[in-house]
Amino acid sequence: VPEAEGLRLHLSSRSITGYKGVYVQPRSGRFEARRKVEGKDVCLGTFDMAVEAAVAYARSVALAQPVHCTPITRRPASFDARLNALERVVQARMAQEMPISP
């Protein structure tokens, strides 16, 4: 299940398959996942269903993406307010779940 893996399928209104990077093989009717890597077309595999090829494409894109971290220099006040409210809720729930023993 792609959602369980945190994948986002790349939809395309220009592709007859409905997915970016997914093409129909004319002779077999199977679906091929392809993408460019360093300027070259790379076949990621052939599949019976378009969604399977779309998942392969999404996995490939996810693996190729670097993790970007933007340093936060200053948090907005609204963030601190939400964080404090969340901490109060967690503490209240913990107090309810933990019986006080004598």
N, C-alpha and C positions, 0 to 999 in steps of 0.2 A: 504494500500500500504506500504510494508515494507520499501521502500526507504524513504518515507515521515517520517517514524518514526526513521530514521537513523539506521536501522538494516542492518546487513550484514548476508546474508544467508550462511550457512556453507556447501559448496559443497563437495562431496566425490566421487572419482572415484571407490572406493571399494564397495559402497552401490548400490544395484540394483535400489533404488529410486533416486539416484543421490545426496542425501542430507545426511549429518551427523546427526545421532540421529533420522532418520525417517525409519520406518520399515513397511513392508506390513503384515497385519494380514491374515494368510492363509485361514481361513474359510470365512471371510467376504469380503476380498479384500480391506478393508479400510486401511488407513495409520495411524500409531501410532507414536507419538513423545515421545521419551524417553531420559532421561539423568541420569547420576549418580550425586547424591547429598549426600555428606558425606559417600561415598562408597556404597550407596544403589541405585538400579534402581528405578527411579520414572517415572510413566506414566504422560505425560503432556496433554494427550487427544488423541482422535481418530478423523480422518478427512476424508472427501470424496476425497480430492486432496492432493497429496504429498507436493505441495508448501504451503498449509495451515499448514500442520504439520511442515514444515521447518520454517515457520514464528513463530510458537509456540515455537520451539526449540531455535530460535534466540532470541526471547523475554526473554526466561528463562535464557539464557546465559548472555544477556545484563543486566538483573536485578541482576544477581549473581556476576557480575564483580565489584570489588571496583574501585573507581575513583583514578587513580594514578596521582599525580602531582610531577613532578621533578623540584626542585628549579633551577632557572637559575641564575648562579652566574655572568656570563658575557655574554652580547649579542654580536654576531659577528657584525663586522662593516657593512657587507652587509645588515643585518637586519635594522640597523639605517638608512642606505641610502634609503632602500625601504620604511621605515616608513616616512621619510622626504618627499620623492616623493609623497607618498599617501596623506600626509597632504596638500601639495601644490595643488594637484588635487582637493581635497575636498574644500579647500578655494577658488579656482578659480570657481568651480561650484556654490558655495554658493554666490559668488559675482555676478555671472551671473543671478541667480534666484531672488536675492533680489534687487528690484529697489531702487535707492537712492532718497529719497524724500527731497524736499527743506525745 
